[in-house]
Amino acid sequence: MRQIGDDIWVHEDSMKMLGTKLGLRMTVIRLQDGRLWVHSPTAISPSLQQAVNELGPVGYLVAANNHHSKWLQDWIEVYPDAEVYVSAGIPRKVPLSNYHILQSGMENVWQDDLEWLTMPSVPMFNETVFYHSRSNSLIVTDLVQNYPENPNKAGFAGAMTKYIFEPIGFKGFCVAPPLKMGFTLKDKPAFSRFLQSVQDWDFTQIIVTHGDIIEKEAKAKFASLSSRFVS
């Protein structure tokens, strides 16, 4: 666990995707009531569990994108008293008994610590993004990603990166390639308004689930990346 601001930590991990190594990041926030808010849980291990427990009791498990539920059940088993908040598509994939759907208009139970917006018109993701004011952090899952230059182009993984992933958009600071291609957007004006609302938050860093955290000129970079969608 690595602390990156007031009451906020990250844990970096990875998984295999089509023979390549895909970086993952879990974010943990200590809320003002002392409980922990865990976003995009990664694979749990005894050492990670101990590190989390040292920060406080886990109050919330948050899987805010349809494609990020791989280890959610494992965390629920370890922390059965935690409240579970998920994107709309996850209950169709994961057998959950007690959970809340992240959606526009619902009560913000974390209003003392977090603001949030659910991405409209993209049912492929149903992603919710968050703003943590104490650390001035924008927290996303797949909306934007930030891949470092890959010096190792050798072997199968290097070939997959060079000839498949990078050409379709998994390169540098990028929006999720399905968004870039446009076929997932059902309501472009609504998506534009969503991005403009995100830009209104006073964030100085973007905590991405895939790639490196954006620590410099975060708002300007986000605005530049969003410009193609904002009308």
C-alpha positions in Angstrom: 0.0 0.0 0.0 1.3 3.4 -0.9 -0.1 6.7 0.5 -0.6 9.4 -2.2 -2.4 12.0 -0.2 -4.5 12.8 2.9 -6.3 9.6 3.9 -5.8 7.9 0.5 -3.7 4.9 -0.5 -3.2 2.8 -3.6 -2.2 -0.8 -4.2 -0.7 -1.8 -7.5 -1.1 -5.2 -9.0 -1.4 -6.8 -12.5 -3.2 -9.5 -14.4 -2.7 -11.3 -17.7 -4.7 -10.1 -20.7 -4.2 -11.9 -24.0 -0.7 -12.9 -23.0 0.3 -9.4 -21.9 0.7 -7.9 -18.4 -2.0 -5.4 -17.6 -1.4 -3.1 -14.6 -4.2 -2.7 -12.1 -4.7 -0.2 -9.2 -6.9 -0.4 -6.2 -7.7 2.8 -4.3 -8.4 2.9 -0.5 -9.8 6.0 1.2 -10.2 6.4 4.9 -13.5 8.2 5.4 -14.1 10.8 8.1 -16.0 8.2 10.2 -12.9 6.0 10.2 -14.2 3.3 7.8 -12.4 2.4 4.6 -13.8 2.8 1.1 -12.2 0.3 -1.3 -12.4 1.0 -5.0 -11.7 -1.6 -7.7 -10.5 -4.4 -5.4 -7.5 -6.3 -6.8 -6.6 -9.9 -5.9 -6.5 -10.3 -2.1 -3.7 -11.9 -0.2 -2.8 -12.3 3.5 -0.3 -9.5 3.2 -2.7 -7.1 1.4 -5.4 -7.9 3.9 -3.1 -7.1 6.8 -2.1 -3.8 5.2 -5.7 -2.8 4.7 -6.7 -3.8 8.2 -3.9 -1.6 9.6 -5.7 1.4 8.0 -9.1 0.7 9.6 -12.2 -1.3 9.2 -13.5 -1.9 5.7 -16.9 -0.2 5.3 -17.5 -0.2 1.6 -16.4 -2.3 -1.4 -16.9 -0.4 -4.7 -16.8 -2.0 -8.2 -17.7 1.0 -10.3 -17.4 -0.5 -13.8 -19.0 -3.6 -15.4 -15.6 -5.1 -16.3 -14.0 -4.8 -12.8 -15.6 -7.4 -10.6 -13.0 -10.3 -10.9 -12.1 -10.3 -7.2 -15.2 -8.7 -5.7 -16.6 -12.0 -4.2 -13.2 -12.7 -2.5 -13.4 -9.4 -0.8 -17.0 -9.9 0.2 -16.0 -13.2 1.8 -13.2 -11.6 3.8 -15.3 -8.5 4.7 -18.9 -9.7 5.0 -20.0 -6.6 6.9 -18.9 -4.2 4.2 -21.6 -2.5 2.1 -21.2 -3.3 -1.6 -21.7 -0.8 -4.4 -21.5 -1.9 -8.0 -22.2 -0.7 -11.5 -25.4 -1.8 -13.1 -24.0 -4.7 -15.1 -22.2 -6.5 -12.4 -25.1 -8.3 -10.7 -25.7 -10.1 -14.0 -22.2 -11.6 -13.8 -21.6 -12.0 -10.1 -24.0 -13.7 -7.7 -24.6 -10.9 -5.1 -27.1 -11.0 -2.3 -26.8 -7.6 -0.7 -25.7 -4.7 -2.9 -26.4 -1.2 -4.1 -26.4 -0.1 -7.8 -24.4 3.0 -8.5 -26.7 5.3 -10.5 -27.6 8.9 -11.0 -30.0 10.2 -8.4 -29.1 7.9 -5.6 -28.2 9.2 -2.2 -24.6 10.0 -1.8 -23.8 8.1 1.4 -20.2 9.4 1.2 -21.1 13.1 0.8 -18.6 14.2 3.6 -15.7 12.7 1.6 -16.6 12.0 -2.0 -18.5 13.4 -4.9 -19.4 11.1 -7.8 -21.0 11.0 -11.2 -22.2 8.1 -13.2 -21.2 8.0 -16.9 -24.4 8.2 -19.0 -25.1 6.6 -22.3 -22.3 4.0 -22.1 -23.9 0.7 -21.0 -20.8 -1.2 -21.9 -19.2 0.3 -18.8 -21.9 1.9 -16.6 -18.9 3.5 -14.9 -19.1 5.9 -11.9 -16.2 8.3 -11.3 -15.3 9.9 -8.0 -13.7 13.1 -6.6 -11.9 13.0 -3.3 -11.6 16.6 -2.2 -9.0 16.1 0.6 -6.5 14.8 -1.8 -7.8 16.6 -4.9 -8.1 13.3 -6.7 -10.2 12.2 -9.6 -10.7 8.4 -9.4 -11.6 6.4 -12.5 -11.7 2.8 -13.7 -11.7 2.7 -17.5 -12.8 6.1 -18.5 -9.2 7.3 -19.0 -6.0 5.2 -18.8 -2.3 6.1 -18.8 0.2 3.6 -20.3 3.9 4.3 -20.1 6.2 3.7 -23.0 7.0 0.0 -23.2 10.7 -0.4 -23.8 10.4 -4.2 -24.2 8.9 -5.0 -27.6 10.3 -8.5 -27.7 8.3 -11.8 -27.6 4.6 -12.5 -27.9 3.6 -9.8 -25.3 5.6 -7.2 -27.1 4.1 -8.1 -30.4 0.6 -8.0 -29.0 1.3 -4.5 -27.5 2.9 -3.2 -30.7 0.6 -4.6 -33.3 -2.8 -4.9 -31.6 -3.2 -2.9 -28.3 -1.4 0.3 -29.2 -2.9 0.6 -32.7 -6.5 0.4 -31.3 -5.7 3.1 -28.7 -4.1 1.5 -25.6 -1.2 3.9 -25.7 -0.1 6.9 -23.5 -2.8 8.9 -21.8 -5.9 7.8 -23.5 -9.7 7.4 -23.2 -10.9 3.8 -23.2 -10.5 2.7 -26.8 -14.2 1.7 -27.2 -15.1 5.3 -26.3 -12.5 6.6 -28.8 -14.1 4.5 -31.5 -17.5 5.9 -30.7 -19.6 2.8 -31.1 -20.4 2.5 -27.4 -21.8 6.0 -27.0 -25.6 6.0 -27.1 -26.1 9.7 -26.3 -23.2 11.9 -27.2 -24.7 15.2 -25.7 -25.3 13.5 -22.4 -21.7 12.1 -22.4 -20.4 15.6 -23.2 -22.3 17.1 -20.3 -20.9 14.4 -18.0 -17.3 15.2 -19.0 -17.9 18.9 -18.5 -19.2 18.2 -15.0 -16.1 16.1 -14.2 -13.9 19.0 -15.4 -15.7 21.3 -12.8 -14.1 19.3 -10.0 -10.9 20.8 -8.6 -8.6 17.7 -9.0 -4.8 17.9 -9.3 -4.2 14.2 -9.9 -6.1 11.4 -11.7 -5.9 7.9 -10.2 -6.4 5.5 -13.0 -6.9 1.8 -12.6 -4.7 1.1 -15.6 -1.3 2.8 -16.1 0.5 5.5 -14.2 -1.3 8.1 -12.0 -1.4 11.5 -13.7 0.2 13.8 -11.2 1.0 16.9 -13.3 -1.3 19.2 -15.2 -4.1 16.6 -14.6 -7.0 19.0 -15.3 -5.5 20.3 -18.5 -4.7 16.8 -19.7 -8.2 15.6 -19.0 -9.7 18.6 -20.7 -7.5 18.0 -23.8 -8.5 14.4 -23.9 -12.2 15.2 -23.5 -12.3 17.9 -26.1 -13.2 15.5 -29.0 -16.4 14.6 -27.1 -17.4 18.0 -25.6 -19.7 20.2 -27.7 
